Amino acid sequence: MKTYKIYDASEVLPQSWDDLVGHDIFLQKKYLKALETGIPNNIQLYYVGVFIDDQLVGISIVQHVKLYLKDMFRKTQVSCVKEFFQRQISKVLKGNVLVVGNLTHTGQHGMFYDKNTISFGVYTSLVFNALKTLKTRIKENDGKTVRLVILKDFFKDDLLYNQSQVYQSEGLHQVAVQPNMIMNVRPNWENFGDYTSELTKKYRDRYKRAKKKFGKIISKELDLELVKIHHETLHKLYLNVSNNAKFNSFVLPENHFLSLKQQLGTDFKVYGYFLDGTLVGFYTLILNGQQLETYFLGYDKAHQFTNQLYLNMLYDMLQFGIENKFKNIVYARTAMAIKSSVGAKAIPMEMYMKHTNKFWNWILKPVFKLMNPKQEWEERHPFK
């Protein structure tokens, strides 16, 4: 018998859950518990288990997201006309949304199944049935109508999941999103010097200037106790960056980084930048098998350009990846030009989405393109 179950909390997930998803920390119970504890206040988590008889053969992470205009648009220097236009078309996207995947992190961290035990078609049909059940439950319990269903983020060559005919049969649109910036660590890089030796003179000089401008700033890993001490400052520095984004769908709560450190331990790294004892910047990393996943960061705007904090963070993340023998560094999306300047490559990504209103679903794809315009940027080529 093939069926599904919906769970409201990580603590009640089947015992075999982690056995199935051991390849991805973002699907494992410890990360899900951390996210539950430090979840943005407009997101609620659900988990879908797909079973053949009593055997767990597939899972899905579903986030019920309440998109509000005040969270979607931050204070940015845009014209009143453009802001009015954005707000009008964003009304198509706002409201209650079901996201299959993780809205707080770039990448496909929402679907997995045992392809040797269950077919893709049967697995996805059960996931879609679970989504319909969730929509009904949300309507009955909260009186809210789910407007959008989104499945994110798929690499274009991900044959395991990128089967457009299955999604199109459910009325889902296939839309391009910003690429994931990924840096492959070359096998011959034993240390960071091996990396810099392969840079062209232009980019090696750029690295030297960045380190020179770093000045008296000291980089220090924050253990659990130090994260507890500095968690308020970490959140303020994060907001400096988050509030500068033109479009966003959530705000992390103040306890988010502390929650991840408590649950993930050494798999979650927090590095602080200190100037004369004051925390002026930080970045975070999640150790995910052979992939080093860069996570949220923050900085004091007064030191960002003078000390080139962001560029130094990119170099430091890469150095950690090289020294700890990771296969690649996932720099995620945004700031594509500067990430390519350290050697990351843009890997195209797409997602699937559907509006529950037939008319809005018909115009959804062009509306999304207006809300998520293609960014023109020049790829850098730092290597010899």
GUTIKOL-627986 format. One record per residue (C-alpha): x, y, z; residue in three letters. Coordinates in steps of 0.05 Angstrom, whole numbers, padded with zeros to 5 digits, always signed. Layout:
BEGIN
XYZALA ...
This chain:
BEGIN
+00000+00000+00000MET +00028+00068-00020LYS +00008+00126+00024THR +00032+00190+00057TYR +00032+00220+00127LYS +00038+00294+00147ILE +00078+00313+00209TYR +00077+00379+00246ASP +00143+00372+00285ALA +00211+00340+00275SER +00207+00304+00342GLU +00150+00259+00316VAL +00183+00240+00250LEU +00194+00166+00236PRO +00256+00134+00266GLN +00281+00117+00196SER +00277+00189+00171TRP +00352+00205+00178ASP +00371+00138+00148ASP +00337+00158+00084LEU +00365+00230+00080VAL +00435+00221+00108GLY +00464+00254+00046HIS +00434+00323+00061ASP +00438+00357+00129ILE +00382+00405+00109PHE +00334+00345+00109LEU +00357+00315+00174GLN +00321+00320+00241LYS +00375+00361+00276LYS +00371+00416+00224TYR +00295+00414+00221LEU +00292+00421+00296LYS +00340+00480+00293ALA +00297+00512+00240LEU +00233+00501+00280GLU +00264+00536+00340THR +00291+00594+00300GLY +00239+00599+00244ILE +00216+00666+00215PRO +00149+00684+00245ASN +00114+00681+00177ASN +00135+00608+00163ILE +00106+00544+00191GLN +00138+00476+00177LEU +00106+00411+00156TYR +00138+00345+00137TYR +00111+00293+00089VAL +00131+00220+00094GLY +00117+00175+00034VAL +00108+00101+00051PHE +00101+00033+00019ILE +00065-00005+00073ASP +00106+00014+00135ASP +00171+00030+00099GLN +00190+00103+00091LEU +00212+00111+00018VAL +00206+00186+00006GLY +00202+00252+00043ILE +00184+00324+00029SER +00194+00388+00069ILE +00136+00437+00062VAL +00136+00508+00088GLN +00071+00547+00097HIS +00093+00618+00084VAL +00052+00681+00096LYS +00078+00733+00047LEU +00066+00804+00070TYR +00082+00866+00030LEU +00120+00897+00088LYS +00167+00837+00088ASP +00172+00830+00013MET +00196+00901+00000PHE +00249+00935+00043ARG +00270+01007+00046LYS +00307+01017-00019THR +00321+01076-00064GLN +00269+01064-00118VAL +00223+01113-00151SER +00152+01122-00126CYS +00125+01098-00193VAL +00167+01035-00192LYS +00149+01021-00120GLU +00075+01029-00136PHE +00082+00983-00196PHE +00119+00930-00155GLN +00067+00932-00100ARG +00009+00924-00149GLN +00037+00863-00185ILE +00063+00833-00120SER -00009+00826-00098LYS -00011+00765-00144VAL +00046+00734-00104LEU +00027+00755-00033LYS -00016+00715+00014GLY -00011+00643+00038ASN +00040+00601+00000VAL +00061+00528+00005LEU +00135+00520-00011VAL +00162+00451-00023VAL +00234+00463-00003GLY +00270+00512+00042ASN +00256+00585+00032LEU +00314+00605+00078THR +00368+00572+00036HIS +00386+00565-00037THR +00382+00496-00067GLY +00337+00435-00073GLN +00328+00416-00001HIS +00255+00395-00001GLY +00246+00330-00039MET +00278+00262-00036PHE +00256+00191-00051TYR +00287+00122-00058ASP +00286+00112-00134LYS +00300+00038-00125ASN +00236+00028-00086THR +00184+00077-00114ILE +00177+00112-00181SER +00182+00187-00189PHE +00110+00191-00215GLY +00080+00154-00155VAL +00124+00193-00106TYR +00104+00261-00134THR +00030+00242-00138SER +00031+00227-00064LEU +00067+00293-00049VAL +00015+00331-00089PHE -00041+00296-00052ASN -00008+00316+00013ALA -00006+00389-00011LEU -00080+00386-00026LYS -00093+00359+00045THR -00051+00415+00074LEU -00089+00468+00035LYS -00155+00440+00063THR -00126+00437+00133ARG -00102+00509+00130ILE -00170+00532+00105LYS -00207+00495+00160GLU -00160+00512+00218ASN -00137+00583+00199ASP -00191+00606+00151GLY -00136+00622+00100LYS -00135+00604+00027THR -00069+00580-00002VAL -00056+00623-00064ARG +00010+00595-00088LEU +00046+00529-00091VAL +00121+00532-00104ILE +00172+00476-00114LEU +00244+00502-00108LYS +00303+00501-00130ASP +00322+00453-00186PHE +00386+00451-00226PHE +00371+00447-00300LYS +00409+00382-00307ASP +00378+00350-00245ASP +00344+00292-00282LEU +00321+00260-00217LEU +00272+00316-00203TYR +00271+00361-00264ASN +00215+00325-00301GLN +00174+00382-00327SER +00119+00339-00357GLN +00100+00314-00287VAL +00096+00384-00258TYR +00061+00413-00319GLN +00007+00360-00313SER -00008+00391-00245GLU -00013+00461-00276GLY +00055+00484-00250LEU +00096+00536-00289HIS +00171+00525-00299GLN +00207+00591-00285VAL +00280+00611-00283ALA +00308+00639-00219VAL +00376+00668-00202GLN +00432+00618-00209PRO +00468+00584-00152ASN +00541+00607-00148MET +00584+00545-00136ILE +00659+00541-00129MET +00692+00474-00145ASN +00754+00461-00103VAL +00809+00434-00149ARG +00841+00369-00126PRO +00911+00398-00127ASN +00894+00453-00077TRP +00925+00430-00012GLU +00925+00499+00019ASN +00902+00570+00003PHE +00969+00586-00027GLY +00956+00535-00082ASP +00892+00573-00099TYR +00924+00642-00101THR +00982+00616-00143SER +00933+00598-00198GLU +00902+00668-00200LEU +00920+00718-00254THR +00962+00776-00231LYS +00900+00822-00231LYS +00861+00778-00183TYR +00921+00759-00141ARG +00934+00834-00131ASP +00860+00842-00115ARG +00866+00789-00061TYR +00927+00824-00031LYS +00891+00891-00030ARG +00832+00860+00005ALA +00876+00830+00059LYS +00913+00896+00067LYS +00848+00934+00075LYS +00825+00883+00127PHE +00874+00920+00172GLY +00871+00905+00246LYS +00807+00864+00242ILE +00813+00796+00275ILE +00773+00735+00251SER +00751+00689+00307LYS +00706+00628+00309GLU +00648+00635+00357LEU +00632+00574+00399ASP +00564+00564+00430LEU +00578+00608+00490GLU +00604+00665+00447LEU +00543+00659+00401VAL +00500+00666+00463LYS +00538+00728+00484ILE +00536+00761+00415HIS +00469+00736+00387HIS +00436+00805+00390GLU +00494+00837+00353THR +00495+00781+00302LEU +00422+00794+00288HIS +00432+00869+00280LYS +00490+00858+00232LEU +00447+00808+00193TYR +00391+00860+00188LEU +00440+00910+00159ASN +00448+00864+00099VAL +00377+00836+00097SER +00343+00904+00098ASN +00385+00926+00039ASN +00353+00873-00005ALA +00301+00899-00054LYS +00257+00838-00045PHE +00254+00787+00011ASN +00203+00738+00037SER +00222+00732+00110PHE +00262+00761+00167VAL +00303+00714+00211LEU +00286+00719+00286PRO +00339+00740+00335GLU +00351+00669+00361ASN +00362+00638+00293HIS +00438+00631+00294PHE +00437+00609+00367LEU +00386+00555+00351SER +00428+00528+00294LEU +00491+00527+00337LYS +00454+00491+00393GLN +00427+00437+00347GLN +00481+00429+00294LEU +00542+00438+00338GLY +00607+00433+00298THR +00568+00426+00233ASP +00549+00500+00240PHE +00606+00550+00240LYS +00601+00623+00261VAL +00661+00667+00247TYR +00662+00738+00276GLY +00704+00797+00252TYR +00727+00839+00311PHE +00758+00909+00309LEU +00785+00932+00375ASP +00741+00882+00410GLY +00677+00903+00374THR +00640+00854+00329LEU +00635+00889+00261VAL +00618+00830+00217GLY +00605+00755+00214PHE +00592+00698+00167TYR +00564+00628+00177THR +00577+00561+00145LEU +00539+00495+00145ILE +00580+00431+00135LEU +00539+00387+00089ASN +00578+00324+00070GLY +00627+00343+00015GLN +00593+00410+00005GLN +00609+00472+00045LEU +00546+00513+00046GLU +00554+00587+00058THR +00497+00613+00101TYR +00475+00682+00126PHE +00524+00738+00141LEU +00523+00809+00166GLY +00567+00870+00174TYR +00572+00941+00199ASP +00563+00986+00138LYS +00616+01033+00164ALA +00669+00980+00154HIS +00642+00943+00093GLN +00677+00983+00039PHE +00736+01011+00079THR +00756+00941+00102ASN +00726+00902+00044GLN +00690+00857+00093LEU +00647+00820+00043TYR +00704+00803-00004LEU +00747+00780+00054ASN +00689+00735+00077MET +00687+00702+00008LEU +00762+00688+00012TYR +00757+00662+00083ASP +00699+00616+00065MET +00741+00589+00008LEU +00802+00580+00052GLN +00760+00540+00102PHE +00734+00496+00045GLY +00804+00482+00017ILE +00837+00468+00084GLU +00780+00421+00105ASN +00779+00383+00039LYS +00709+00401+00015PHE +00691+00384-00057LYS +00657+00450-00070ASN +00634+00514-00036ILE +00561+00533-00047VAL +00561+00609-00047TYR +00486+00611-00062ALA +00452+00666-00103ARG +00459+00742-00104THR +00523+00784-00114ALA +00541+00740-00173MET +00596+00784-00202ALA +00638+00788-00139ILE +00629+00714-00125LYS +00652+00698-00195SER +00714+00741-00182SER +00738+00690-00131VAL +00724+00633-00179GLY +00651+00612-00168ALA +00609+00592-00228LYS +00536+00608-00240ALA +00495+00544-00244ILE +00426+00556-00274PRO +00366+00540-00230MET +00291+00536-00240GLU +00230+00526-00198MET +00157+00507-00209TYR +00098+00548-00185MET +00023+00549-00190LYS -00031+00599-00170HIS -00096+00569-00144THR -00136+00622-00182ASN -00141+00600-00255LYS -00136+00671-00283PHE -00076+00691-00240TRP -00044+00624-00256ASN -00050+00641-00330TRP -00011+00706-00322ILE +00034+00681-00265LEU +00096+00668-00307LYS +00101+00738-00337PRO +00085+00770-00269VAL +00140+00730-00236PHE +00189+00752-00290LYS +00172+00824-00274LEU +00183+00812-00200MET +00247+00772-00212ASN +00281+00808-00270PRO +00342+00778-00302LYS +00404+00811-00274GLN +00456+00834-00323GLU +00526+00820-00296TRP +00594+00805-00324GLU +00625+00739-00306GLU +00696+00745-00280ARG +00753+00698-00299HIS +00804+00700-00243PRO +00847+00640-00262PHE +00906+00637-00309LYS 
